[in-house]
Amino acid sequence: MEKKPFPAWSWSVEQCLKEYNVKLDKGLSSYQVEKQREKYGWNELSKEKGKPLLRLVLEQFDDMLVKILLVAAYISFILAYMHGSESEESGFEAYVEPFVIVLILVLNAIVGVWQETNAEKALDALKEMQCESGKVLRDGYIVPDLPARELVPGDIVELQVGDKVPADMRIAALKTSTLRLEQSALTGEAMPVLKGTSPIFPEECELQAKENMVFAGTTVVNGSCVCIVVCTGMNTEIGKIQKQIHEVSLEESDTPLKKKLDEFGSRLTTAIGLVCLIVWLINCKNFLSWDMVDGWPANLRFSFEKCTYYFKIAVALAVAAIPEGLPAVITTSLALGTKKMAQKNAIVRKLPSVETLGCTTVICSDKTGTLTTNQMSVAEFFTLGGKTTTSRIFHVEGTTYDPKDGGIVDWTCYNMDANLQVMAEICAVCNDAGIFCDGRLFRATGLPTEAALKVLVEKMGVPDAKMRNEIHDSQLAANYLIDRSTIKLGCWEWRTKRSKRLATLELDTLRKSMSVIVREPTGHNRLLVKVAKEASDMVLADDNFSTIVSAVAEGRSIYNNMKAFIRYMISSNVGEVISIFLTAALGLPECMIPVQLLWVNLVTDGPPATALGFNPPDVGIMRKPPRKSDDTLIDSWVLFRYLTIGSYVGVATVGIFILWYTQASFMGINLVSDGHTLIELSQLRNWGECSTWSNFSVAPYTVGDGHLITFSNPCDYFTIGKVKAMTLSLSVLVAIEMFNSLNALSEDSSLLTLPPWRNPWLLVAMSVSFGLHCLVLYVPFLANMFGVVPLSLNEWFLVILVSIPVILIDETLKFFGRSRRHRVKEKTA
């Protein structure tokens, strides 16, 4: 059973030793260690049980839009099975639609699970703060590298400069006159904290006040000491933080955008249900009929075949209404946003926080240490002239511990006078810090100020030309070593070899300085004095605060761009719904099938929607007030605009379908060059009654690759024969949505003031989408899978002619929108 720790900071060292029945010069015995481990367990952070993978996966399907797609996939599978049984078809092609729908749901689930597991990485980062081993006294003997996991309360541990503290411990004795620890990870203090051995009163005090305690995960930057382990594992301060993070991760609230999308999903569900109901009511006469006898219905007739056809219409409506690619596009856009922020030194660990930054109204910041990385760098230094008393100021570039990050402005190491030589010598010899490379990040052990001075020594170089070449060669060789964590500091090594360090005089409160006695190459001893001037807290705070402001600006820009592609995708889906609705309402054969709609929603719409995430930010974006978290994603005017655009999409896709069947030409473009048979619009609207028509016949026609479409039954002209008309409708839909992506460059600005080349990625994405569409049309295997055929050049002219008016319509709507806002401003002014 784990025992509750006592307030060691308010007890004397003798009381703490007595509590554990241990002596400072002997340590615990092996028997005592076993007993303590039975009480307290291992010194490690417990692995909190996360959600099981199966539960995470199932949660991704607990969404209304996903449930609609699941029902659509189930209905599509049943219909495919029944159709295959009736027509004796088998194989993959019969099940393309349900397979693609399920595949989309699986991909969305993978994206969702990936986002959920990101929260666990914060806990893993805490575990990286734990020490791996320590110098421990047991049974009267020093164990130099005891695994930190094996520490128990009562252990005697020795700490030195650069050591990471393995557990929460009470300082028993100092081995140097001063002891400082860097504990910003726990308290946010920018400066290393001075520690001592005296008891602290009262018992209830803040973490910062416990000056006789060292905490797990912090680092010794100056001095050495002997400590008594007090708390291990989850009882340490790091352990308490892990518990809090785990609790927060379980109670995480939705972001404003997530709430808006959920609200949109519930409204879309209602809309889909209403549209399906209206379609069924309009077409119920086609599969359900009866005679009226004495005022009552009789002789009820039901067509199962036609009923299943309208089930397919319902599936198509569900697929058309739901923007399946939206989750993937949002995730991609947020990931691109985090990359932009990383370039501005703002590292984002959770993707949704990028969007939330756009709602930021107040920034609450703690002390400087919580906003910085505790990396110091020399910005400038000054010395007196070599032969005069005139001061000289040298500016230094670079902000990290990387010696190659920047240099000294207008510097030449050939002309280093005596004053500069002494300064470089002081910075090199009066220095206990170390530099190492952790992956691509340069880090320091010891005091950050001393590490910055050591980097300055490397930037100053050495006056000896021969030695300079040797240092350069050794640094080049170090780049090819397997152990890339070791940093070759050639200039520092050269100076420390010339001036060998003999002794150190600790920091004196009267002298306000630290001194080092060195032996020069001549054999004489000399006293070097270093006076440390810490970097300004205000400079560090300003630098990092501006980074936060940049992150907020980027968050606003990303949110605006997400609004652009959300509106783009939703307007596209509105167009698809209207297209399916018009087809059903007019009684026409379906002009697009679900698998084609899925292809458009996911593949051809995906690249332009993602590219809209690269839209340049609006001018003066930070001069605008922050948006409210409850602001609507789509207001009434924007909704009207995209209903108008959607209506045109529906009319254009259905219109070109009707044109192919009923017209010989359109605006000078010949539509019957392939030899297909023209029919009346009334015949097209009543195609289900084809079997009752007398003397109805159709001629075979050719498609783009010379393939001949023939019909054993004339009524197949409305099923098999519609493949060309369906391809034209699909191509018009793709083309309109490409042009519509240009409209989404800005909510209000005209393409004349914000031309497409302002976002070259969008032009590339449009080319990719058109290329993918052509791939489907001209690769036979894909053409058969998606039920399309190649188009001729004349037919492509027709597609572009029908599609391009969408730009003119939206430009007109934008003009009215700008005029409307201008009038509102004049009234309020």
Buried (B, 14 or more C-beta within 10 A) or exposed (E): EEEEBBBBBBBBBEEBBEBBEBEBEEBBBEEBBEBBBEEBBBBBBEEBEBBEEEEBBEBBBEBBBBEBBBEBBBBBBEBBEEBBEEEEEEEEEBBBBBBBBBEBBEBBBEBBBEBBEEBBEBBEEBEEBBBEBBBBBBEEEEBEEBBBBBBBBBBBBBBEBBBBBBBBBBBBBBEBEEBBBBBBBBBBBBBBBEBEBEBBEEEEBEEEEBBBBBBBBBBBBBBBBBBBBBBBBBBBBBBEBBEEBBEEBEEEEEBBBBBBBBEBBEEBBEBBBEBBEEBBEBBEEBBBEEEEEEEEEEEEEEEEEBBBBBBBBBBBBBBBBBBBBBBBBBBBBBEBBBEBBEEEBBEBEBBBBBBBBBBBEEEEEEBBBBBBBBBBBBBEBEBEEBEEEEEBEBEBEBBBBBBEBBBBEEBEBEEBBEBBBBBBBBBBBBBBBBBBBEEEEBBBBBBBBBBBBBBBBBBBBBBEEEBBEBBEEEBEEBEEEEEEEEBBBBBBBBBBEBBEBEEEBEBEEEEEEBBBBBBEEEEEEBEBEBEEEEBEBEEBBEEBBEBBBBBBBBBBBBBBBBBBBBBBBBBBBBBBBBBBBBBBBEBBBBBBBBBBBBBBBBBBBBBBBBBBBBBEBBEEBEEEEBBEBEEEBBEEBBBEBBBBBBBBBBBBBBBBBBBBBBBEEBEEBEBEBBEBBEBEEEBBBBBBEBEEEEEBEBEBBBBBEEEEBEBEEBBBBBBBBBBBBBBBBBBBBBBBBBBBBBBBBBBEBBBEEBEEEBBEBBBBBBEBBBEBBBEBBBEEEBBEBBBBBBBBEEBBBBBEBBBEEBBEBBBEBBEEBEEEEEEEEEEEE
